[in-house]
C-alpha cells in the first residue's frame, strides 16, 4: 500500500509488522467521530485509486511528534477503487487532510529541510509545514457522533529522468540520488532524510535508468550517490558529470512535465579513499563518538560526512583529487545515553564513585587541511578536552 514517503523507518516497520493502532481500520466508536470522503486527480478528474489519505492534527502548544515527521499522521488510510475512504473512531478535534500518490505532488518534497532544522520545536515545524502546504490541505473538524465528509484533490507533479553510467559505458545499477531546487536566495535540498533514510527513494534500475517523481515545478540539479550506509557518507556525481553541486548543470521542469535525458556519467579513475583515527591528546586513547566531515578548502562546501567507529577509526571512499578540510566535531568519550566515560591522563583523574552516570568528557572541534592526490590511510587527528566552565561554580 502507498505511504507518505517521509514516514520514518520505525513507522514503516510498525506498519508492516505490527500494524500500529493509529493506522489500522478501527471499529465504530460512538464517543468519537467518522471522516469519509473522496480523492480526485485534478489532471484527469478521475478517482485517485489506492492513494494514501492522512489526517494531521492542528498543532497545539507542547506537541511532539513521535518520529519528527513535519506533518505527523494522526490517522491514515487508503482509498478504494472509487477513490473513496472512511476513517472510524477519530478523536474529536481539528485536522488537516491531504493525500499522496506516486506521480502527484508530495508535501515532503516541497519543504525546506534547512528551515525545518532551524526551528526549535516539533510544533513550529508542524506549523511551518502547514503554512507551506496550505493550498493542498483540506480542513476538517471531527465531532462526537458525527460523520465529516470531505473532498481532496491531488495535482500531477513534475518528474526528472535520465540514465546513470560508468565512463566505460556500463550501467550504474542501484545508485541513489539527491536533488536540489533553486530558490530566490540559494539552492535547497529536496526531501527529508528521516531516521537515516534517503531523502529521495529513486534508485537506478538494471539499465542505470532513474526517475525522480512527485516534484513541484521548478529548477533543479540532480546528483547520483554511490551505494553506502547513509546519504551523508555517499560520494556524489552531479549533472554535467561534476563532483561539486555548484558546478552542476540544472534543468527546469513544469507541473505535470517530465524532463528526460538528464544523464550522469561516473568516472572509474581519479577517486581515492581516505582513512584515519580520532584520539584524545592527553594519552592517545581512541574516541568512539565523533563526526568526521569533509569540506572543500576554497569555500567550505560540505562534501561528505561520517561517524567514527568504536575504535575511533573512520574512512571515506571515492574522494576526488583536490584540497579539503577534514573537520572532527562532537567528539566525546562516553555514550550520549550516559555510559561511563573512558578517561585517563594526569589532567583527568578517575571520578569518585557515584550512583548517577558520569557526564561525558567532550572535546574541542578540530580542522585539518588535507590534499588528496591518492589514497590516504594514516590521517591522525588528536583533540583536546573542552575546558571546564568555571563561571558556573561547583
C-alpha positions, -999 to 999 in steps of 0.1 A, spaced: 0 0 0 12 35 -7 25 55 22 37 91 27 74 90 18 86 110 48 74 83 73 104 71 93 118 36 90 104 29 125 69 39 115 71 18 83 84 -12 102 55 -7 126 30 -6 97 45 -38 81 50 -59 112 26 -48 139 1 -26 121 3 3 146 -31 10 161 -35 45 147 -31 31 111 -54 1 114 -90 1 103 -109 8 135 -142 -3 147 -170 23 151 -169 42 184 -199 63 195 -177 85 216 -156 96 186 -162 108 151 -160 95 115 -143 111 85 -153 100 50 -146 114 16 -132 110 -19 -98 118 -35 -98 131 -71 -69 136 -96 -71 172 -110 -55 163 -143 -80 135 -152 -109 143 -129 -109 105 -121 -107 89 -87 -73 86 -71 -73 48 -65 -51 34 -37 -40 69 -27 -28 74 9 -50 97 29 -36 114 60 -51 134 88 -27 156 107 -39 173 139 -39 211 143 -7 218 163 -10 227 199 15 241 224 39 215 236 31 190 209 58 165 200 59 142 170 69 107 179 91 103 148 97 140 140 76 140 108 68 176 98 32 166 91 27 137 116 -2 113 108 -29 112 135 -49 88 112 -41 72 79 -60 50 53 -60 41 16 -87 49 -10 -107 22 -28 -114 17 -65 -138 46 -64 -112 69 -47 -133 69 -15 -121 64 21 -136 61 56 -119 66 89 -137 53 120 -132 63 157 -113 95 150 -107 116 181 -128 148 181 -107 179 171 -95 199 142 -74 183 115 -58 189 81 -63 162 55 -42 155 24 -34 126 1 -4 113 -17 0 90 -48 30 83 -70 31 108 -99 14 135 -78 27 162 -55 44 150 -23 45 175 6 78 162 18 94 173 -14 81 209 -12 96 217 22 130 233 30 149 208 52 173 235 64 144 257 75 129 227 94 162 220 111 164 256 123 130 256 140 132 249 178 102 226 183 81 199 166 51 223 169 69 250 149 80 226 123 44 214 120 31 250 117 57 258 90 48 226 70 11 235 72 18 271 60 40 258 31 14 232 21 -18 251 29 -30 252 -7 -30 214 -7 -46 208 27 -83 203 35 -95 214 69 -119 191 88 -135 193 122 -143 160 138 -171 158 164 -186 130 185 -214 111 169 -209 129 136 -197 120 101 -175 146 85 -175 144 47 -146 159 27 -132 161 -8 -95 161 -15 -77 168 -48 -42 159 -58 -22 176 -86 1 159 -111 38 165 -102 69 172 -122 94 144 -130 131 143 -138 145 112 -156 178 100 -171 204 73 -171 235 68 -149 265 50 -164 302 45 -157 327 60 -181 333 26 -196 297 25 -208 283 0 -183 251 9 -164 254 22 -128 229 0 -110 215 7 -76 226 43 -74 206 66 -50 200 103 -58 199 138 -43 180 167 -59 184 204 -52 158 231 -60 166 267 -69 150 293 -46 151 331 -45 182 331 -24 201 298 -30 197 261 -37 179 239 -11 180 201 -9 148 182 -17 133 156 6 137 147 43 162 120 53 144 110 85 159 81 106 189 80 83 168 71 53 175 85 18 158 119 11 146 106 -23 136 70 -28 146 68 -65 172 41 -73 187 34 -108 174 1 -123 193 -27 -140 199 -5 -171 210 25 -150 177 44 -156 163 66 -129 132 88 -124 127 113 -96 89 118 -92 64 138 -72 83 171 -75 68 206 -75 76 226 -107 109 244 -106 146 245 -115 167 215 -102 201 199 -103 205 162 -96 233 142 -82 238 104 -81 250 88 -49 272 57 -48 258 30 -25 267 33 11 251 31 46 239 67 48 232 96 24 257 118 43 286 95 37 279 88 0 301 101 -28 282 120 -55 285 130 -91 261 156 -104 245 167 -138 273 178 -161 295 149 -147 310 171 -120 316 164 -83 306 198 -70 270 208 -67 277 245 -75 293 235 -109 264 211 -119 240 218 -147 204 225 -139 171 215 -155 138 233 -155 106 213 -153 69 224 -152 40 210 -133 29 177 -149 60 176 -172 88 150 -174 123 163 -181 141 134 -198 177 130 -209 193 141 -176 222 116 -179 251 113 -155 285 96 -161 306 83 -132 344 82 -136 362 50 -127 396 67 -121 407 96 -101 387 86 -70 405 78 -38 400 66 -2 409 84 29 411 69 64 424 77 99 418 78 136 405 103 162 422 102 195 425 122 228 455 145 230 462 136 267 470 99 263 461 89 227 431 68 236 406 64 207 374 84 209 343 62 200 319 92 193 327 119 168 315 131 134 341 135 106 332 160 79 350 166 46 347 202 33 361 218 1 390 240 11 381 270 -10 346 277 2 339 251 29 311 235 8 302 202 25 314 171 6 307 141 29 301 132 65 306 100 85 308 88 121 338 72 137 337 36 147 341 24 183 378 22 179 380 58 168 387 50 131 370 65 101 371 61 63 356 77 32 356 61 -2 355 76 -37 370 110 -29 381 130 -60 415 147 -61 417 181 -45 422 203 -14 399 197 15 394 204 52 388 175 74 367 185 104 362 165 136 332 176 157 312 164 186 339 141 199 334 126 234 343 95 254 310 84 269 279 72 251 254 101 249 229 80 268 251 80 299 276 52 298 307 56 319 334 75 301 368 62 293 390 89 308 427 88 318 458 110 320 472 134 346 447 161 339 417 138 344 419 116 375 392 89 379 359 103 391 347 94 425 321 66 426 286 79 421 252 64 418 245 87 388 262 84 354 293 105 350 289 133 325 308 125 292 341 142 286 337 163 255 364 175 231 371 207 211 363 206 174 393 204 152 401 210 115 429 195 95 438 206 59 445 176 35 455 174 -1 441 143 -18 463 131 -47 459 94 -40 447 70 -12 455 82 23 453 58 52 471 74 81 453 106 90 457 111 127 435 137 144 441 144 181 416 166 200 418 183 234 390 183 260 367 212 264 379 234 292 355 233 323 332 262 327 345 278 360 319 306 359 291 282 369 309 270 401 306 236 417 
